[in-house]
Amino acid sequence: MELFENPIANAFAIMSLFVAGLALLLFYLKKIAEKQRVYKNEVDLRIVSRQPVTQKSQIVIIETEGKRMMVGVTEANINLIAELENNISPAVSDALEPAVPKQGFASLFKDNLAKQIKTAVGK
């Protein structure tokens, strides 16, 4: 393919056409890949309870899309143990909820420190 009489200009023109074609091909492939991707930024997943079994494994109850599942979690795997019924009694549901202290750490520390000081001074 001879575009110019100068061989250097001819080589440059062929290389420029090749690079432009490659850029168009990459642009087209990127557009196709973006159309096939499905983005879901927010996952409706809540950890209801977790119970350690060994140092590196635990049993976790999760809730997603209105379903509760019991899964075993290790460093290498997550395995479904059972799908739980949704009609859990309120007492059991409250027991599954993680315990939240009524006071923060700072106030608990302050109260315990004050008790220990009173005990030490009172002796």
Secondary structure, DSSP 8 states (H G I E B T S, - for coil): --S-SSHHHHHHHHHHHHHHHHHHHHHHHHHHHHHH--------EEEEEEEEEETTEEEEEEEETTEEEEEEE-SS-EEEEEEE-S---HHHHHHHS----SS-HHHHHHHHHHHHHHHHHH-
